[in-house]
C-alpha cells in the first residue's frame, strides 16, 4: 500500500489547498493523519489513487513523497492492534509509526518500518 507524505507550512489554508487539489482531481481519501510542529506539518494520506494524487500535488508545487507501507488486517476484538504489533515486533521489525483505519468493514493497521 502506498502513502502520500505531504509537507505543509503551518499556516491557515495550507491543508485546505491540498484537500481542494485532491477533490478537483477526484481523488478519494481513505485514511489520513497529521503530525505537526510549530512551523510545519506532515499530512499522511492513504487514497484510492496515490500515483495520480502524487502527480497532481507535484504539479501544484506541493512538497510530497510517495512511500511504500506495510499493512496487516486486525482481528475484530479488543487488543487486535496489540496482537498485530506484537507479531510484527517478534519478527524483528522496528516500527517507525503506524495508524489504524477501517475500510470495507475490515480493520487495518498500516505501518512504516524504521530502517
RODO-2510 file (C-alpha; in nm, 4 decimals, decimal comma):
residues 115
     n   res          X          Y          Z
     1     x     0,0000     0,0000     0,0000
     2     x     0,1338     0,3461    -0,0833
     3     x     0,1123     0,6547     0,1326
     4     x     0,1477     1,0208     0,0463
     5     x     0,3521     1,2284     0,2898
     6     x     0,2594     1,5899     0,2272
     7     x     0,4703     1,8629     0,3844
     8     x     0,2624     2,1649     0,4834
     9     x     0,3658     2,5006     0,6150
    10     x     0,1833     2,5580     0,9425
    11     x    -0,0329     2,8425     0,8171
    12     x    -0,4018     2,8963     0,7657
    13     x    -0,5323     2,7480     0,4413
    14     x    -0,2403     2,5149     0,3605
    15     x    -0,4388     2,1996     0,4327
    16     x    -0,7482     2,3343     0,2584
    17     x    -0,5461     2,3902    -0,0595
    18     x    -0,4225     2,0287    -0,0615
    19     x    -0,7718     1,8932     0,0033
    20     x    -0,9104     2,1060    -0,2796
    21     x    -0,6438     1,9828    -0,5251
    22     x    -0,7296     1,6225    -0,4413
    23     x    -1,1035     1,6872    -0,4632
    24     x    -1,0696     1,8553    -0,8033
    25     x    -0,8724     1,5523    -0,9272
    26     x    -1,1476     1,3194    -0,7992
    27     x    -0,9095     1,1536    -0,5514
    28     x    -1,0814     0,9915    -0,2551
    29     x    -0,9029     0,9980     0,0791
    30     x    -0,9408     0,6669     0,2625
    31     x    -0,7394     0,7463     0,5761
    32     x    -0,5210     1,0308     0,6935
    33     x    -0,3277     1,1611     0,9883
    34     x    -0,1348     1,4770     1,0549
    35     x     0,1664     1,5412     1,2756
    36     x     0,2656     1,8999     1,3283
    37     x     0,5299     2,1165     1,4787
    38     x     0,5256     2,4899     1,5250
    39     x     0,6500     2,5552     1,1709
    40     x     0,5204     2,2705     0,9537
    41     x     0,3098     1,9590     0,9425
    42     x     0,3299     1,6212     0,7742
    43     x    -0,0068     1,5147     0,6377
    44     x    -0,0031     1,1400     0,5697
    45     x    -0,2712     1,0174     0,3311
    46     x    -0,3966     0,6848     0,2018
    47     x    -0,6136     0,7370    -0,1045
    48     x    -0,7692     0,5469    -0,3916
    49     x    -0,5081     0,6563    -0,6491
    50     x    -0,1804     0,7538    -0,4802
    51     x     0,0252     0,7794    -0,8001
    52     x    -0,2214     1,0235    -0,9577
    53     x    -0,2509     1,2191    -0,6324
    54     x     0,1284     1,2489    -0,6229
    55     x     0,1346     1,3898    -0,9774
    56     x    -0,1498     1,6340    -0,9066
    57     x     0,0161     1,7667    -0,5918
    58     x     0,3603     1,7962    -0,7553
    59     x     0,2047     1,9940    -1,0424
    60     x     0,0621     2,2340    -0,7831
    61     x     0,4055     2,2823    -0,6248
    62     x     0,3246     2,0834    -0,3110
    63     x     0,6146     1,9076    -0,1376
    64     x     0,5072     1,5430    -0,1361
    65     x     0,6673     1,1966    -0,1140
    66     x     0,5199     0,8607    -0,2054
    67     x     0,6251     0,5751     0,0212
    68     x     0,5504     0,2050     0,0442
    69     x     0,3805     0,0993     0,3660
    70     x     0,3117    -0,2397     0,5225
    71     x    -0,0439    -0,3306     0,6095
    72     x    -0,1973    -0,6055     0,8221
    73     x    -0,5585    -0,6889     0,8909
    74     x    -0,6672    -0,6568     1,2524
    75     x    -0,8713    -0,9064     1,4487
    76     x    -1,2125    -0,7599     1,5320
    77     x    -1,1739    -0,7824     1,9093
    78     x    -1,0249    -0,5839     2,1963
    79     x    -0,6462    -0,5970     2,1730
    80     x    -0,6421    -0,6699     1,7989
    81     x    -0,3884    -0,3930     1,7321
    82     x    -0,1723    -0,5034     2,0253
    83     x    -0,1617    -0,8606     1,8938
    84     x    -0,0694    -0,7439     1,5436
    85     x     0,2108    -0,5203     1,6699
    86     x     0,3448    -0,7947     1,8975
    87     x     0,3721    -1,0289     1,5942
    88     x     0,5438    -0,7614     1,3834
    89     x     0,7948    -0,6795     1,6574
    90     x     0,8572    -1,0522     1,7237
    91     x     0,9729    -1,0788     1,3595
    92     x     1,2437    -0,8223     1,4379
    93     x     1,0709    -0,5278     1,2728
    94     x     1,1206    -0,1849     1,4253
    95     x     0,8088     0,0275     1,3641
    96     x     0,8702     0,3950     1,2893
    97     x     0,4999     0,4883     1,3069
    98     x     0,1587     0,3360     1,2461
    99     x    -0,2060     0,4172     1,2278
   100     x    -0,5252     0,2167     1,2013
   101     x    -0,8388     0,2597     0,9986
   102     x    -1,1497     0,0786     0,8837
   103     x    -1,2191     0,0106     0,5156
   104     x    -1,4920    -0,2102     0,3710
   105     x    -1,5672    -0,3410     0,7188
   106     x    -1,2074    -0,4515     0,7850
   107     x    -0,9760    -0,3058     1,0458
   108     x    -0,6286    -0,2380     0,9091
   109     x    -0,3010    -0,1405     1,0715
   110     x    -0,0702     0,0492     0,8394
   111     x     0,2916     0,0863     0,9457
   112     x     0,6306     0,2009     0,8267
   113     x     0,9443     0,0145     0,9157
   114     x     1,2300     0,2043     1,0726
   115     x     1,5400     0,1331     0,8646
***
